[in-house]
């Protein structure tokens, strides 16, 4: 690890709000080594001095640090809500145009997804009724957004007919038609400290705040408050919403989805603000006797685990709901809830449950493993690597974390780390087979069949050997 990495962390957090917590330090360390190597292997002290005075060099480093993994029509239920409910309602109430901001827009897929859906709805009247803007702090990724030229990776789950109607294929790339491309304007902006004006009716800031600590999230929300119209709506990613509920903005639910809006403070509330609040007694637990309540929760947990083992997930969820009704912060119940969501491919729910656990216990390896798996299945490779590395650090004998870390390395074409990690996984599996392992298994109701994973490890190692990858 670079010796003065704390200085870099402080500088980056101060300028753009990015928070390199725990395992994310590895991403920063790798990016710093890459840039210093490209500049002639200068010392970390000299490079830090350069970053302090050079905006262009800071932007180059930033491009290596921001994880720009996105795709068209991600979390489609939110896009449907915006295009089919909110925009028509706002147009009916006060006319257009409705101004929409895709904040932290990355390579533009979200902004263009909105433009496509709204063009389908309003056709030639689109321009008069809607303005769409995108902003990001990474100038390099904004250039890609403006070019609107995408690989097939950006079209996961997209209707082929829609892709055919709005894109022209050019080799392995797909060029967005100018009709849609011209409808979105992109800006370079640091939304933690800067404001885009005039105000927006709808702001989407999805899967961005996960890189900020609570202090920065609060600062960000106060900034967004000044950018949002009085009747506007702010959307975070599904897994981020509860973590951003600081009371700065009002949380609202509509059609099963959550978004934030401007708080409406009545005169009575303002008048009573100076009155000393009365502390009400805590609500009674579901069972009057705490000992009996604990015993009852243990029974429900056991029943839930039995249902999970038999793949009866709906019944398992019912038992877990009983526990959480008694104790909303019951860590084991939250872990099981996250694991059930993972089994049902509800990855945002998995992440939300895991984040809740980490708020209660920042060292929960179970929660970090769930986050790693959720990020992996959503193709957030670098985030998955960061979480799996934390699990490996805390539980070095837990072979599933090693295996999935190896898989993420391989998919990122980091072949040497992948090879090394596959070997470690196989060693741990063999130790388990020979009853010589001292691993402490995580309390996760997930099945990792040893024989299957041993075969997969051996297969991957054989592939590396065949390609002279060792």
NORDAKA-V352160 format. One record per pair of residues at least 6 apart in sequence whose C-alpha atoms are under 7 Angstrom apart, sorted by sequence separation. I is the first residue (numbers start at 1). J is the second residue. D is the distance in whole Angstrom. If there is no record, write none. Layout:
((I,J,D) (I,J,D))
This chain:
((12,18,6) (13,19,6) (36,42,6) (51,57,6) (105,111,7) (136,142,7) (168,174,5) (169,175,6) (252,258,6) (253,259,6) (287,293,5) (307,313,6) (324,330,6) (341,347,6) (358,364,6) (375,381,7) (392,398,7) (409,415,7) (431,437,5) (464,470,6) (51,58,5) (119,126,6) (167,174,6) (168,175,5) (251,258,7) (252,259,5) (286,293,7) (102,110,7) (118,126,7) (167,175,5) (168,176,7) (209,217,7) (251,259,6) (252,260,6) (307,315,6) (308,316,6) (341,349,6) (342,350,6) (375,383,6) (376,384,5) (409,417,6) (410,418,5) (102,111,6) (167,176,4) (168,177,7) (251,260,5) (307,316,5) (324,333,7) (341,350,5) (358,367,7) (375,384,5) (392,401,6) (409,418,5) (428,437,7) (166,176,6) (167,177,6) (250,260,5) (251,261,7) (323,333,7) (357,367,6) (391,401,6) (392,402,6) (9,20,7) (36,47,7) (87,98,7) (166,177,6) (249,260,6) (250,261,5) (305,316,7) (338,349,7) (339,350,7) (373,384,7) (407,418,7) (249,261,6) (250,262,6) (304,316,4) (338,350,4) (372,384,4) (406,418,4) (249,262,6) (250,263,5) (320,333,6) (354,367,5) (388,401,6) (249,263,5) (304,319,5) (338,353,5) (372,387,5) (406,421,5) (303,319,7) (304,320,6) (337,353,7) (338,354,6) (354,370,6) (371,387,7) (372,388,6) (389,405,7) (406,422,6) (320,337,7) (354,371,6) (388,405,6) (301,319,7) (335,353,7) (369,387,7) (300,319,5) (301,320,7) (334,353,6) (335,354,7) (368,387,6) (369,388,6) (402,421,6) (403,422,6) (300,320,7) (317,337,7) (350,370,7) (351,371,5) (385,405,6) (111,132,7) (151,172,6) (152,173,7) (429,450,7) (151,173,5) (369,391,6) (403,425,6) (111,134,6) (150,173,5) (151,174,6) (300,323,7) (334,357,7) (351,374,6) (368,391,6) (385,408,6) (402,425,6) (149,173,6) (150,174,5) (235,259,5) (350,374,7) (149,174,6) (150,175,6) (234,259,6) (235,260,6) (429,454,7) (35,61,7) (149,175,4) (233,259,6) (234,260,5) (297,323,5) (331,357,6) (365,391,5) (399,425,5) (2,29,6) (148,175,6) (149,176,6) (192,219,7) (200,227,6) (201,228,6) (217,244,7) (221,248,7) (233,260,6) (234,261,6) (313,340,6) (347,374,5) (381,408,6) (1,29,6) (148,176,6) (192,220,5) (195,223,7) (199,227,5) (200,228,5) (201,229,5) (233,261,5) (426,454,6) (105,134,5) (191,220,7) (199,228,5) (200,229,6) (206,235,7) (207,236,7) (232,261,6) (365,394,7) (399,428,6) (31,61,7) (105,135,6) (106,136,6) (197,227,7) (199,229,6) (202,232,6) (203,233,6) (204,234,6) (205,235,6) (206,236,4) (207,237,5) (210,240,7) (231,261,7) (399,429,7) (97,128,6) (98,129,6) (99,130,6) (100,131,6) (101,132,6) (102,133,6) (103,134,6) (104,135,6) (105,136,6) (192,223,7) (196,227,7) (201,232,4) (202,233,5) (203,234,5) (204,235,5) (205,236,5) (206,237,4) (231,262,7) (335,366,7) (339,370,7) (397,428,7) (426,457,6) (96,128,7) (97,129,4) (98,130,5) (99,131,5) (100,132,5) (101,133,5) (102,134,5) (103,135,5) (104,136,5) (195,227,7) (201,233,6) (202,234,6) (203,235,6) (204,236,6) (230,262,6) (301,333,7) (335,367,7) (342,374,7) (31,64,6) (96,129,5) (97,130,5) (98,131,6) (99,132,6) (100,133,6) (101,134,6) (102,135,6) (103,136,6) (148,181,7) (31,65,7) (83,117,7) (96,130,7) (97,131,6) (107,141,5) (79,114,7) (83,118,6) (106,141,6) (107,142,6) (422,457,6) (106,142,7) (28,65,7) (72,109,5) (73,110,7) (107,144,6) (108,145,5) (225,262,7) (27,65,7) (68,106,6) (71,109,6) (72,110,6) (107,145,4) (70,109,7) (422,461,7) (8,48,7) (73,113,6) (286,326,5) (72,113,6) (285,326,6) (397,438,7) (398,439,6) (397,439,4) (398,440,7) (419,461,7) (397,440,7) (398,441,6) (139,188,6) (132,183,7) (133,184,5) (134,185,6) (135,186,6) (136,187,7) (137,188,5) (419,470,7) (132,184,5) (133,185,5) (134,186,5) (135,187,5) (136,188,5) (137,189,5) (132,185,7) (133,186,6) (134,187,6) (135,188,6) (136,189,6) (137,190,5) (135,189,6) (136,190,7) (416,470,7) (116,180,7) (115,180,6) (115,183,7) (111,184,7) (63,138,6) (62,138,7) (366,442,6) (63,140,7) (366,443,7) (366,444,6) (59,138,7) (72,154,6) (71,154,4) (72,155,6) (70,154,7) (71,155,6) (71,156,7) (101,200,7) (100,200,6) (103,203,7) (99,200,5) (100,201,6) (101,202,6) (102,203,6) (103,204,6) (104,205,6) (99,201,5) (100,202,5) (101,203,5) (102,204,5) (103,205,5) (98,201,6) (99,202,7) (100,203,6) (101,204,6) (102,205,6) (104,208,6) (339,445,7) (339,446,7) (239,348,5) (336,445,7) (238,348,6) (239,349,6) (239,351,6) (240,352,7) (239,352,5) (305,445,7) (16,190,6) (17,192,7) (16,192,7) (19,211,6) (18,211,6) (19,212,5) (18,212,5) (19,213,6) (17,212,6) (17,216,6) (69,380,6) (24,386,6) (23,386,5) (23,387,7) (23,389,6) (23,390,6))
